């Protein structure tokens, strides 16, 4: 199932604006509109209110509920409705910032793990929101390093380090029942 989620889900992340690339800005607006449509889809309201795409509230972080069977179906629908937005993002990044692609692969891989664990009732909504927040912060850190690079030669070096880390990742066994806490260990979830 992780493979299915990996091919579909997207945790949206906006690339920092680069004034030297106006083409990126135009594409980014379209991508943001795509995600906004998913965020405001009435059919997804029950899960969107519990699982934040970004910036979870204190209540979302404290939610100790696991997904119901109905919510699992809505989460699957959210994944499917997000897939076109993800494809738009992948195409735009590959055109404008190709050295950032390994960082996005990591972000998507981690988002897919979270969805898989949430849909299988291995983690609560609160844990899913916390893990997503951590993953997004790691992505923002990689992105900031990319844009801080002093020379164009530094960006491929960063990209290779992210790619190498992704290649080395090994998926850990899921928890036996609902996990109390999980952590990112070598880019994969490890739960107790």
C-alpha positions in Angstrom: 0.0 0.0 0.0 2.9 2.3 0.7 3.8 2.1 -3.0 0.3 3.3 -4.0 0.4 6.2 -1.6 3.9 7.0 -2.7 2.7 7.4 -6.3 -0.2 9.6 -5.4 0.1 11.8 -2.3 1.6 15.2 -2.2 2.3 17.4 0.7 2.4 20.7 -0.9 5.5 22.8 -0.4 6.1 26.1 -2.1 9.6 26.8 -3.4 11.0 30.0 -2.2 10.5 32.7 -4.7 13.3 33.5 -7.0 12.8 36.9 -8.6 15.1 35.9 -11.5 12.6 33.3 -12.7 9.2 34.9 -13.6 8.1 31.6 -15.3 8.3 29.9 -11.9 6.0 32.5 -10.3 3.3 32.0 -12.9 3.4 28.2 -12.5 3.4 28.5 -8.7 0.2 30.5 -8.8 -1.5 27.7 -10.8 -0.2 25.0 -8.4 -1.4 27.0 -5.3 -4.9 27.2 -6.9 -4.9 23.4 -7.4 -4.1 22.8 -3.8 -6.6 25.4 -2.6 -9.3 23.6 -4.5 -8.5 20.4 -2.6 -8.3 22.3 0.7 -11.8 23.7 0.2 -13.4 20.6 -1.3 -16.6 19.9 0.8 -16.2 16.2 0.3 -12.9 16.3 2.1 -13.9 18.6 4.9 -14.0 15.9 7.6 -10.4 14.9 7.0 -9.0 18.3 6.0 -10.2 19.6 9.4 -8.2 16.9 11.2 -5.1 16.5 9.0 -3.5 19.8 8.0 -1.8 20.2 4.7 0.5 22.6 6.5 0.7 24.6 9.7 -1.5 22.4 12.0 -3.3 24.0 14.9 -2.7 23.1 18.5 -6.0 21.2 18.4 -4.9 19.2 15.3 -1.5 18.4 17.0 -3.3 17.2 20.1 -5.9 15.0 18.3 -5.7 11.4 19.7 -8.2 9.9 17.3 -7.3 7.4 14.6 -9.0 7.5 11.2 -12.3 5.8 11.0 -13.1 3.6 8.0 -15.1 6.4 6.4 -12.2 8.9 7.0 -9.8 6.4 5.5 -11.8 6.4 2.3 -11.8 10.2 2.3 -8.0 10.3 2.9 -7.7 8.0 -0.2 -9.9 10.5 -2.1 -7.7 13.3 -0.9 -4.6 11.5 -2.2 -6.3 11.1 -5.6 -7.4 14.7 -5.8 -4.0 15.9 -4.8 -2.2 13.9 -7.5 -2.7 16.4 -10.3 -1.3 19.2 -8.1 1.7 17.1 -7.3 2.3 16.4 -11.0 2.1 20.1 -11.7 4.7 20.8 -8.9 7.0 18.0 -10.1 7.0 19.4 -13.7 7.5 23.0 -12.6 10.4 22.1 -10.2 12.1 19.9 -12.9 12.0 22.9 -15.3 13.0 25.7 -13.0 14.9 24.1 -10.1 16.0 20.6 -11.1 18.5 20.3 -8.3 15.7 20.5 -5.8 14.0 17.3 -7.1 15.7 15.0 -4.6 14.5 17.2 -1.8 11.0 16.9 -3.1 11.3 13.1 -3.5 12.2 13.0 0.2 9.2 15.3 1.1 6.8 13.2 -0.9 8.2 9.9 0.4 7.7 11.1 4.0 4.2 12.4 3.2 3.3 9.0 1.7 4.5 7.3 4.8 2.4 9.5 7.0 -0.7 8.9 4.9 -0.1 5.1 4.9 0.3 5.0 8.7 -2.7 7.2 9.2 -4.9 5.2 6.9 -3.9 1.9 8.5 -4.6 3.4 12.0 -1.0 3.0 13.1 -0.8 6.7 14.1 -3.3 9.3 15.4 -4.2 12.5 13.6 -2.1 14.4 16.1 0.9 12.2 15.4 0.4 12.6 11.7 0.2 16.4 12.0 3.4 16.4 14.1 5.3 14.2 11.8 4.2 16.2 8.7 5.2 19.5 10.4 8.7 18.0 11.1 9.0 16.8 7.5 8.0 20.1 6.1 10.5 21.9 8.4 13.3 19.6 7.1 12.2 20.4 3.6 12.3 24.1 4.3 15.8 23.7 5.7 16.9 21.9 2.5 15.3 24.5 0.3 16.9 27.4 2.3 20.3 25.7 1.9 19.7 25.4 -1.9 18.9 29.1 -2.2 21.7 30.2 0.1 24.3 28.3 -2.1 26.9 30.9 -3.0 27.7 29.3 -6.4 25.8 27.3 -9.0 28.2 24.5 -8.4 27.1 24.1 -4.8 23.5 23.3 -5.7 24.3 20.0 -7.5 26.4 19.0 -4.6 23.5 19.5 -2.2 21.2 17.7 -4.7 23.5 14.7 -4.8 23.7 14.5 -1.0 19.9 14.5 -0.8 19.7 11.9 -3.6 22.2 9.7 -1.8 20.3 9.9 1.5 17.1 9.0 -0.4 18.7 6.0 -2.1 19.9 4.7 1.3 16.5 5.0 3.0 15.1 1.7 4.3 11.4 1.6 5.3 11.0 0.4 8.9 8.4 -2.1 10.0 5.1 -0.4 11.0 4.0 -0.5 14.6 2.1 -3.4 16.1 -1.1 -1.5 16.9 -1.4 2.3 17.3 2.0 3.8 18.0 2.5 6.2 20.9 5.2 8.2 19.1 7.1 8.1 15.9 10.3 9.8 14.7 12.1 10.3 11.4 15.1 8.0 11.4 17.1 8.2 8.2 14.1 9.7 6.4 11.8 6.8 7.3 9.3 6.5 10.1 10.3 4.6 13.2 7.5 4.1 15.8 7.2 2.8 19.3 
